Amino acid sequence: MALQHDDYLRLVKKLHALNADYYTKNESELVDADYDSLYQQLKAFEAQHPLLVSPDSPTQQVGAGPEEHFAHHVHHPKMLSLANAFNADDLARFLNRVNKDAQDAQGGQVHLSIEPKVDGCAVSIDYKNGTLAVAATRGNGHIGEIITDNIRTIVGLPHTIPVQHNVTVRGEVYIKKSVFNHMKSDFANARNAASGALRQLDANVTKDRQLDILIYGAAIGGHESHVDTIDWLKSMGFPVVDALKVPALLPPLQNAIGAIDHSRSERDYDIDGVVIKVDHEPLQLVMGATAKAPRWAVAYKFAEEEGVTTLEDVSFQVGRTGIITPVAQLAPVTLSGVTIKRATLHNSDEIKRLDIHIGDKVRLKRAGEVIPKIIGVAEPGDDRRSILVPNQCPSCMQASVVPVDSGVAIQCINPQCPAQIKARIRHFCSKNAMDIAGLGDAIIEQLLASKCIDTVADLYALRYEDLIALDRFADKSAQNLIDAIHASKTRPLSRLLIALGIPHIGDVSADLLAARFPSLDALLTAKEEDLLILDQVGPKMARAIMALQSSVHFKQLIDALLLNGVQPTTSRVQNQPLQGQTYAITGTLSQPRSAIQAMIKANGGRVVANVGKKTNGLIYGDSPGSKYAKALALKDKGTPIALLNESEFMALLNESSQ
């Protein structure tokens, strides 16, 4: 049953409590699969209701703690959070504290640095003797997740710098607005897309997201001025934030904030405020920090800008899966330097909750670079009209509309609906799927209108002669598109699974399925029990795949793709002796725990943090502790859990490989 909004908020709180137990108490009331199921419910609600996503949601945070399938990294110094300021009074209190501490410590005029607050994901990167050695997420501030291979995919980040000592830099990973415009249909916002990319187990997937980074400081730099540190980092080849030095006085500080606020729409990255720091780094050390935040810095958040305009009409757009979404058509209004003409109304429940009608003056809110949303009625219209939910599809004009999600949403179930076909083709060609460069909306529309294509399979039957006869195509552009289509024929099987838009299959599960099944045919003839034994394949995903197996339309599409030369490649690992098994690790081992984790995963197994009834084995070293005791107790009660020391584990792998 689909979640309602109140259920969603309760689930957010429950997952926070479970995370706290898991990371701070080393215990959990749920097995991993049950937790994953709850987390997927949360993600599904947020994917369907992006305007209702809670800022406190676990999906919106870098992480309450490091995830188990990544090796861990201890930050020196810690990556603390920043205290927030929202108005002039907050700024004045910060300035009073800074100037008082400075007077007590050194006297004289204090300067601040002020820089844009990039809305991305914080990371720490260690350079050893000038070479990029380790990169990690912020995690819980003390311990992060090692993501070195993923960070190395960022084109603008230097892998070596001309220094002979160790340097730690801190920065914010983000996706440019211009890049995110091509993936909006797949992600709620750019920050989510960047955060998910950093946690990919396959760095090639991360590379496809085209991440960028801006460095905002060095934990080990050696300069007395923060602005000088930023200039030094820039000279080393790092992409850096724009840091401006201003006196620690309210008027110049407010002027600098206003200038950055005014420039938001001109930047190719999202910002949601500014970061203000004491520029003199020795004074930073004197001022120190609380348990959560430095006393010498503050994040000033831009106000959520509101406006009032007239709701002139409501149109309904059809997505790739047939879901029909209401879109508000507004009298143009400017918010945060951007002219707003449209806003998503989401669904009929949202329309009823807001009690809005066509002709009303409505209140809009736009926080930072977030999509604007209608938050209420400012003034009822004199001749207000109800918003009528269509009983036929606005694209195919068929009476093929059915209620879904407990009646909250509606869906067109006509597979030949033009809007769905166009959206499916757009998704199929997208960067994260088959990556066919040059197939934008205008070209797709032209190919459909000219009857050159009807399905994605028809793309692979296109010839140069077909394209050159159309508008928008010259000799070079026609040949480039033919070459791009041809190159996509041998994309990895996981990318094809994503491109086909199979329900509930994302990047991670596509990789998992492609590793288990050597071909599309093998996947489409698999039994449900073969799917359910796989890690991260739940009942919904299994049912979706089983439904495709009986779909004549889908089988015809696959046959056409294969007939037209699509030959997806696979990186299947043939010998995976630990396939479908879970292992925990405890005690002191002769090699890093991350190495043992990598061996388990390379052989098809999964690493879990705690021992439970469904754990297949515990690998233990010296001083094993409570996990070992718990495993013994479970074994005594008849649970078939294997207790393996390091030598026995290595012998198991060696025996299986022979």
Number of C-alpha atoms within 10 A of each C-alpha: 5 14 15 12 13 9 11 21 17 10 18 19 14 13 17 15 12 16 20 16 14 18 16 11 9 12 15 18 10 12 15 15 14 12 16 14 16 15 16 14 16 22 18 15 17 19 15 16 16 17 18 15 20 14 9 12 18 18 18 13 14 22 18 19 21 23 17 14 18 19 18 20 20 16 21 13 11 17 24 16 16 17 16 16 21 13 13 13 11 13 20 15 11 20 20 14 14 23 19 11 17 20 13 9 13 10 11 9 11 19 18 24 23 27 21 24 21 23 19 25 20 23 25 27 24 22 20 17 15 17 18 21 16 18 24 27 31 28 24 19 22 16 20 28 25 28 24 19 19 22 27 19 19 18 13 14 17 15 16 15 18 11 13 11 11 15 20 20 19 22 22 20 24 27 26 18 16 10 15 22 12 14 18 13 15 14 16 19 19 24 22 18 21 23 24 17 25 27 20 18 17 15 18 13 22 25 20 14 22 18 24 20 26 20 23 26 19 21 17 16 18 12 15 14 19 26 25 17 21 23 16 16 20 14 13 14 15 22 19 19 21 16 22 15 20 19 15 23 17 16 11 12 19 13 12 18 20 13 10 19 20 12 12 20 16 9 11 12 20 22 22 22 24 22 23 28 25 29 27 20 19 14 19 21 12 14 19 12 14 9 8 13 17 19 20 26 24 22 22 24 18 20 15 15 14 17 15 21 22 22 26 16 17 22 18 18 16 22 18 20 18 23 22 24 21 23 17 22 18 21 16 15 16 14 19 20 13 14 11 20 16 21 18 19 23 21 20 18 13 18 17 11 10 15 14 26 23 22 20 23 22 23 18 22 18 19 18 22 19 16 16 20 19 25 16 18 20 16 15 16 17 8 9 15 13 12 17 12 16 15 15 15 25 18 15 17 14 14 14 17 20 16 13 12 13 11 12 14 19 24 20 27 17 15 15 12 20 18 20 23 21 20 19 20 24 22 24 22 23 21 19 21 24 26 20 22 16 16 18 14 13 9 16 21 15 15 19 15 11 12 9 18 19 17 17 22 21 14 20 21 18 18 14 16 11 13 21 16 11 15 9 12 15 13 11 10 15 20 17 15 20 21 14 16 22 17 14 21 20 16 17 18 25 26 25 25 23 23 22 19 16 16 15 18 22 16 19 15 19 19 23 19 23 25 18 22 20 18 17 19 12 12 18 16 12 16 14 14 10 12 22 17 13 18 18 17 19 18 14 14 19 20 16 14 23 18 12 15 17 12 12 10 10 14 15 11 17 18 12 18 20 15 13 16 14 21 18 20 17 18 14 17 14 12 13 18 17 20 18 15 20 22 24 23 25 21 16 14 17 8 9 10 15 15 10 18 21 16 16 23 18 16 20 22 22 23 21 19 20 21 25 21 13 15 21 20 21 25 22 23 18 12 11 15 12 13 21 21 12 14 24 17 12 16 15 11 9 10 16 15 20 16 19 17 18 19 11 13 20 14 13 14 16 10 10 13 11 6
